[in-house]
Amino acid sequence: MNPLSAVTSAIPIHRFDVERVRTDFPALQQKVHGKPLVYLDNAATTQKPSCVIEALEHYYYLDNANVHRGVHELSERATDAFEGARETIRAFLGAASVKEIIYTSGATESINLVAYCWAHKNIRSGDEILITEMEHHSNIVPWQLFCQQTGAVLKVAPINDDGELMLEEYEKLLTPKTRLVGMVYVSNALGTINPVKQMIRLAHDAGAVTLVDAAQAAPHIAIDVKDLDCDFLAMSSHKIYGPTGMGVLFGKQALLEEMPPFQAGGDMIEYVSFDKTTFNKLPYKFEAGTPHIAGAIGFEAALKYVQELGLGVISAHERGILQYATQRILDIPGVRIIGTAALKCGVLSFVLEGAHPSDIGTIMNYHGVAIRTGHHCAMPVMQHFGVAGTARASFGLYNNRGDVDAFIGALAKTKEMLE
């Protein structure tokens, strides 16, 4: 079943007013090179609604203080907001307890935390780690480094030429030696939606622990960690309309309890002497030093904004925009779409015959159209398709058909210039 259909079936699409939504985003009101901004770089980072910006301003204007242990009014207000955000994130992900929600700087740090704290304790030489060919570098390089350090073996489940995981091959690669499976929920380079629930079940059947990179999925698909039954899940704030430098790691409490701390310093301790140190309870054991307090508060504002609009109607709207853009781009001769999976969301990657992706992006910028070009931190994907990089238009909840029309018009003019 299409995972997007499950979250849209009960919600009428007409409730989503994209033109009104666009007024919530100040950055979209500007012009670039004299043209209205068409922002199609959402897979890299999303624009921020006014409510997120106001939440950050409120903290810095009125509540700026460090969290925990402070007894003065500002510290108490900051702590209440910081921990209230954790509860909002817990509910958004469907976690059982706030003890399972660890604040990090983003999905990359979340994945590295698992590598350093869980894998180093549980994976040995000769054990296997399985990832997919469509992973972001942040879910490849930590495991390469780990394997170099420990003698563990990194295996890769292949994709087909539509950019879909070859599920039978994935299942064959699961062995009694597989200790960890890392999987991306939605590919940032292709838009492919992976069957992660099935992948997790197969991994558990093989006795492996699972880690889901949900950075690209969270803005488009409702996530329930209990339903997925994942062991770990990484998520970034800035991909879902929140501040940069903020994210979370979800981890099952039993696993987190057994893991050593990630970093050492203030707030992750219970007692310190020169003889020994004991560590704080969850989730604080993994949160050394002064945290990104404003980031957590802004992250909460972003999640509440998305929830108020409804992920179901957002998903339906975005799916319509992606379908429209896909149809229109095929009218341009010489375009080849990279990533044609049956289940996609958010991303339209392409190459144009005779044109370098960076040239496409540079020229389109002068038409006010912001896209991303290059390898998108997914070089193995580019190698699979035999290209150095792609041009990528990626869509968010505020994009409309007018954005697509402007994008296609700019691409047609770009093609003319490069011929």
C-alpha positions in Angstrom: 0.0 0.0 0.0 1.2 3.5 -0.8 2.2 4.9 2.7 0.9 8.3 1.5 -2.6 7.0 0.8 -2.9 5.8 4.4 -2.6 9.4 5.7 -4.8 11.1 3.2 -7.8 8.8 2.8 -9.9 10.4 5.6 -9.0 14.0 5.0 -10.6 16.2 2.3 -8.0 17.8 0.1 -9.9 21.0 -0.3 -9.0 22.0 3.3 -5.5 22.8 2.2 -5.2 26.4 1.0 -1.7 26.7 -0.4 -2.1 30.4 -1.3 -2.9 31.2 2.3 -0.1 29.0 3.5 2.4 30.8 1.4 1.7 34.0 3.3 3.0 32.3 6.4 6.6 32.2 5.0 8.3 35.6 4.8 11.2 34.4 2.6 8.8 33.5 -0.2 7.7 37.1 -0.5 11.0 38.3 -1.9 12.4 38.7 -5.4 15.7 37.2 -6.7 17.3 38.9 -9.7 14.0 40.8 -10.2 11.9 37.7 -10.3 9.6 36.3 -7.6 11.4 33.6 -5.7 10.5 30.1 -6.6 12.0 28.0 -3.9 12.5 24.3 -4.9 15.4 23.3 -2.6 13.3 21.9 0.2 15.2 18.6 0.4 18.3 20.6 1.4 16.4 22.8 3.9 12.9 24.3 4.1 11.9 27.9 4.6 10.5 28.8 8.0 7.0 30.0 8.8 6.5 33.2 10.9 5.4 31.2 13.9 8.8 29.5 14.1 10.7 32.8 13.7 8.5 34.3 16.4 9.1 31.4 18.7 12.9 31.9 18.4 12.5 35.7 18.9 10.3 35.2 22.0 12.9 33.0 23.6 15.8 35.4 22.9 13.8 38.5 23.7 12.2 37.3 27.0 13.2 33.9 28.2 16.9 33.7 27.3 18.5 31.6 30.1 20.1 28.2 30.5 17.9 25.2 31.2 17.8 22.8 34.2 18.9 23.5 37.7 18.2 27.3 37.5 15.7 28.5 40.2 15.1 32.0 38.7 12.1 32.8 36.5 13.8 33.0 33.2 15.5 29.6 33.6 12.3 28.0 34.7 10.4 29.4 31.7 13.2 28.2 29.4 13.3 24.8 30.9 9.5 24.4 30.7 9.6 25.4 27.0 12.6 23.1 26.3 11.1 20.1 27.9 7.6 20.9 26.5 9.2 20.7 23.1 10.5 17.2 23.8 7.0 16.1 24.7 5.7 17.5 21.4 8.4 15.7 19.5 7.6 12.4 21.4 3.9 12.7 20.4 4.8 13.6 16.8 6.8 10.4 16.5 4.5 8.2 18.6 7.3 7.3 21.1 6.4 5.7 24.4 8.3 8.1 26.6 10.3 11.4 26.5 13.2 9.3 27.7 13.4 7.9 24.2 13.8 11.4 22.6 17.4 12.6 22.6 18.2 16.1 21.4 21.0 16.3 18.8 22.2 18.8 16.2 20.4 16.8 13.5 20.1 13.5 11.8 23.8 13.3 11.1 24.7 13.5 14.8 21.9 11.1 15.6 23.4 8.5 13.3 26.9 9.0 14.7 25.6 8.7 18.2 24.3 5.2 17.4 27.6 4.3 15.8 29.7 5.4 18.7 27.5 4.4 21.6 25.5 1.4 20.5 27.6 -0.1 17.7 31.0 0.1 19.5 29.5 -1.8 22.4 27.6 -4.5 20.4 29.4 -5.1 17.1 32.6 -6.9 16.7 35.1 -8.0 14.0 33.4 -10.2 11.5 29.9 -8.9 12.3 27.9 -7.3 9.5 26.2 -4.0 9.0 23.7 -3.7 6.1 22.7 -0.4 4.5 21.2 0.4 1.1 22.7 1.8 -2.1 20.5 4.9 -1.8 21.8 6.1 1.6 22.9 9.7 2.2 26.6 10.0 3.1 25.7 10.5 6.7 24.4 6.9 6.8 27.4 5.5 4.9 30.6 7.1 6.2 30.0 6.5 9.9 29.7 2.8 9.2 32.7 2.8 6.9 34.8 4.4 9.7 33.3 2.0 12.2 34.2 -1.1 10.1 37.7 0.2 9.5 38.2 0.6 13.3 36.6 -2.8 14.3 36.9 -5.2 11.4 33.1 -5.4 11.0 31.8 -5.9 7.4 29.7 -3.3 5.6 27.2 -4.7 3.1 25.0 -2.8 0.6 21.5 -3.8 -0.6 21.2 -2.8 -4.3 18.7 -0.6 -6.1 17.2 -1.1 -9.6 17.3 1.4 -12.4 14.0 3.0 -11.2 15.7 3.8 -8.0 13.8 1.2 -5.9 15.3 -1.1 -3.3 15.7 -4.7 -4.6 13.8 -6.2 -1.7 14.7 -9.8 -2.5 18.4 -9.0 -2.6 18.0 -7.1 0.7 16.5 -10.1 2.3 19.3 -12.4 1.0 21.9 -10.1 2.5 20.4 -10.5 6.0 22.3 -13.2 7.8 22.9 -14.4 11.4 25.9 -12.1 11.3 23.9 -9.0 10.6 23.9 -6.8 13.7 22.6 -3.5 12.4 20.5 -2.4 9.4 20.6 1.3 8.5 17.9 2.4 6.0 16.7 5.7 4.6 13.0 6.1 4.7 12.9 8.6 1.7 15.9 9.1 -0.6 17.0 12.7 -0.8 18.5 12.1 -4.2 15.6 10.1 -5.8 12.5 10.7 -3.7 12.0 6.9 -3.4 9.9 5.8 -0.5 11.3 2.6 1.0 9.1 -0.1 2.5 10.8 0.4 5.9 8.2 -1.4 7.9 8.7 -4.5 5.9 12.5 -4.0 6.0 12.5 -3.6 9.8 10.4 -6.8 10.2 12.9 -8.8 8.0 15.8 -7.3 9.9 14.3 -8.2 13.3 13.6 -11.7 12.0 17.4 -12.0 11.3 18.2 -10.7 14.8 19.4 -7.3 13.7 18.8 -3.8 15.3 17.4 -1.2 12.9 18.2 2.5 12.3 15.9 4.6 10.2 17.1 7.9 8.6 13.8 9.8 8.5 15.2 13.2 7.7 13.5 13.4 4.3 10.4 11.4 5.3 9.3 13.5 8.3 8.0 16.5 6.2 5.9 14.3 4.0 4.8 11.1 5.8 3.3 10.5 9.2 5.8 8.6 11.4 4.8 6.2 14.2 7.9 4.6 15.7 5.8 2.0 17.6 4.0 1.0 14.4 7.3 0.8 12.5 8.9 -1.0 15.4 12.3 0.6 14.6 15.0 0.6 17.2 16.5 3.9 16.3 15.2 6.8 14.2 17.1 10.0 13.2 15.3 13.2 12.3 16.3 16.9 11.5 14.4 20.0 12.4 15.4 22.1 9.4 13.9 19.6 6.9 10.5 20.1 8.4 10.3 23.9 8.6 12.2 24.3 11.9 15.6 25.8 12.8 18.9 24.5 11.6 21.4 22.8 13.9 18.6 20.9 15.7 17.4 17.3 15.5 16.5 14.2 17.5 17.4 10.6 17.9 14.6 8.3 18.9 15.8 5.1 20.5 14.0 2.3 22.3 14.5 2.9 26.0 16.0 -0.5 26.8 18.7 0.1 24.2 19.4 3.6 25.3 19.7 2.5 29.0 22.5 0.1 28.1 24.5 2.5 25.9 27.4 4.6 27.3 27.3 8.4 26.9 28.2 10.0 23.6 30.0 13.1 24.9 31.1 14.1 28.4 30.6 17.4 30.2 27.9 19.3 32.0 24.3 18.0 32.4 25.0 14.4 31.4 26.4 13.7 34.8 24.7 12.6 38.1 27.8 12.8 40.4 31.4 13.8 39.7 34.5 13.3 41.9 38.1 12.7 40.9 37.6 9.1 41.8 34.6 8.4 39.6 31.6 9.8 37.8 28.1 8.5 37.5 25.8 9.5 34.7 22.4 11.2 34.4 19.2 9.4 33.6 17.7 9.4 30.2 17.5 11.4 28.1 20.1 13.7 29.6 22.8 11.1 29.6 23.3 11.9 25.9 23.0 15.6 26.1 26.2 17.1 27.3 26.7 20.8 27.6 24.3 23.7 26.9 21.8 22.5 24.4 20.3 24.4 21.4 17.5 25.7 23.6 16.0 28.0 21.0 16.3 25.3 18.4 14.1 22.9 20.4 11.5 25.7 20.9 11.5 26.5 17.2 11.4 22.8 16.3 8.2 22.5 18.4 6.6 25.5 16.7 7.4 23.9 13.3 5.8 20.5 14.3 2.7 22.2 15.7 2.4 24.2 12.5 2.6 21.1 10.3 0.2 19.2 12.6 -2.3 22.1 12.4 -2.3 22.0 8.7 -2.4 18.1 8.7 0.3 15.8 7.3 -2.4 14.0 5.3 -3.5 17.1 3.3 0.1 18.2 3.0 1.1 14.9 1.5 -1.8 14.9 -0.9 -1.0 18.4 -2.0 2.7 17.6 -2.5 2.0 14.5 -4.4 -0.2 16.4 -6.8 2.6 19.0 -7.3 5.2 16.3 -7.9 3.0 14.5 -10.4 2.3 17.8 -12.2 6.0 18.7 -12.3 6.9 15.2 -13.6 4.4 15.5 -16.4 5.6 18.9 -17.4 9.3 18.3 -17.4 8.9 15.3 -19.8 7.7 17.8 -22.4 11.3 19.2 -22.6 13.4 17.3 -25.1 16.6 15.9 -23.7 15.5 15.5 -20.1 16.1 12.3 -18.2 14.5 11.8 -14.8 16.8 10.1 -12.3 14.6 8.1 -9.9 11.3 6.8 -11.3 10.1 4.6 -8.4 6.4 3.8 -8.2 6.4 5.3 -4.7 8.0 8.7 -4.5 7.6 12.0 -2.6 9.1 15.4 -2.7 12.0 15.1 -5.2 12.4 15.4 -9.0 16.0 14.8 -10.0 17.0 15.0 -13.6 19.8 15.5 -16.1 19.6 17.5 -19.3 21.4 16.2 -22.4 24.5 18.2 -23.1 24.2 20.4 -19.9 26.2 20.3 -16.7 23.9 20.3 -13.7 25.8 23.3 -12.1 25.2 25.3 -15.3 21.5 24.5 -15.1 21.3 25.7 -11.5 23.3 28.8 -12.1 21.2 30.0 -15.1 17.9 29.1 -13.4 19.0 31.2 -10.4 18.9 34.2 -12.6 15.3 33.4 -13.3 14.6 33.4 -9.6 14.3 29.6 -9.4 16.3 27.9 -6.6 17.1 24.3 -7.2 20.0 22.1 -6.0 22.7 20.6 -8.2 25.5 18.1 -7.7 25.7 14.7 -6.0 23.3 15.6 -3.1 25.6 13.7 -0.6 24.6 10.5 -2.4 27.6 9.7 -4.6 26.8 6.0 -4.8 23.4 6.8 -6.3 25.1 9.0 -9.0 27.5 6.1 -9.7 24.7 3.7 -10.1 23.0 5.9 -12.7 26.3 6.8 -14.4 26.1 10.5 -13.8 28.4 13.0 -12.0 25.4 14.7 -10.5 21.8 15.8 -11.2 19.7 18.9 -11.0 17.1 18.5 -8.3 13.8 20.3 -7.7 12.3 19.4 -4.3 8.9 20.4 -3.1 7.4 21.5 0.2 4.0 22.3 1.5 4.1 25.9 0.1 4.9 25.0 -3.5 2.1 25.4 -6.0 1.5 24.9 -9.7 2.7 28.4 -10.4 6.1 27.4 -9.0 6.2 24.4 -11.3 5.3 26.5 -14.3 8.0 29.0 -13.5 10.5 26.2 -13.0 9.6 24.6 -16.3 9.8 28.0 -18.1 13.2 28.7 -16.7 14.4 25.2 -17.6 13.2 25.7 -21.2 15.1 29.0 -21.4 18.2 27.4 -19.8 18.1 24.6 -22.5 18.0 27.3 -25.2 21.0 29.1 -23.8 23.0 26.0 -23.5 22.3 24.6 -27.0 
